[in-house]
């Protein structure tokens, strides 16, 4: 059994959706009330359903250097976990850095999720 919190590996391309699902399913099999914390890229960036500043340019840049981003994530859909928090980059920077976060540049398609095993 996994006793929380379970800090997820850095889930980022070029890992496959299947590999990410496997990690999330392992976490979902943990002890009830265990937690999982992990970063992810909003799937809207890749499927075009949501536009993010500099998103298209970054996608092209990663293809150019041979590390294309192949999928994003809606973190818990059909994965057996209960979403507790889902913070965009802007939200978590503000929470942890306060007013100083206004001077930090970053990409809004990055998120951090906190999930719980039911």
N, C-alpha and C positions, 0 to 999 in steps of 0.2 A: 504494500500500500504506500501511497505517496501522502505524506503529511505536509500541509501547506506552510508557507507559500511555496509554490513551484514556479521558479523563474524560467520562463520559456527561452529556448535558444533564440538567437537573432533570426527571425523569420524574414528572409529577404531573398529576392531572386539571386541566382537562377534555380533555387530549390523548386521542386515540383509541388503542385497542389496535393498530390497524393502523399508526399513526404510530410508536408505541413499537417494534413488531416491525421496522419498516423501519430504525430506528436500530440495533437490536441485530443485525440481519442485516448491516448495513454494517460494524459492529464485528467480527462473526464472519468477515467476508471479509478481515480484516486479516492482517498478517504472523504466521506461527506464533509462538506464545509471547507475542504482544501481550496486554496486559491491559486490561480495561474495569472502571471503578469507577463505580457509580451507586446513587442512593437509590431506594427504591420503597415502596409501601404494600402490606402483606400482603393478598393477595386474600381471606383469610378474614374480614376486616373487612366487606367488601362483600357476599360471598355468604352470610354468616351462619354459616360453618362453624367460626369461631373467635371467641370473645368477647374484647373488649379493654375495659379500664376507660375509660369516657367515650366509647367508640366510637360507640354509637348516637346520643348527644347531638351529637357532632361531625358525623356524617352529616346529621342534621336541620339543624344550623346552616348547613352549607355549601349545602344545598338552599335554605334561607331567604334566603341572600344571593346566590343565583343562580349558584353555582359547585358544582353537585353532583359528588361523586366518583363516577365511572361505572365504574371498574374498578380492580382491584388486579393484582398480579403474582406469579407463581411465576417467578422471574427467568430461568431458562434452559431451561425445558422446551421442547424442539423448536426451539431457536433457534441451534444450532450452536456453543455456547460450553460450556466446562467450568467449573463452579463451584469456586472456590478457597476463598472465605469468604463467609458470610452472617451478618451480625451484626445482632441486634435493637438497638433504641435503648438498652436497658439495658446490653447487652454492649459496644457501642462507647463509651458514656459511661464505663463502668467501665475499659475498656482505656486510654482517653486521659486521663481525669481522676482515676483512682485513687479514693481514699477520698472525695474531694470529690463524686464522681458520686452518692453516696447522697443528697445534698441537692438534686440537679438533678431537676426535674419535667419529664416528657415523656411522649410517647405511644408505647406499645410496638408499635404496628402499623407504625411506621416502621422500615425496615431499610436497611442498606447492603450491597451485594454486590460482591465482587471476582471477576471471571471471566477466563478465559484462552482465547485462540484455540488450538485443538488443533494 
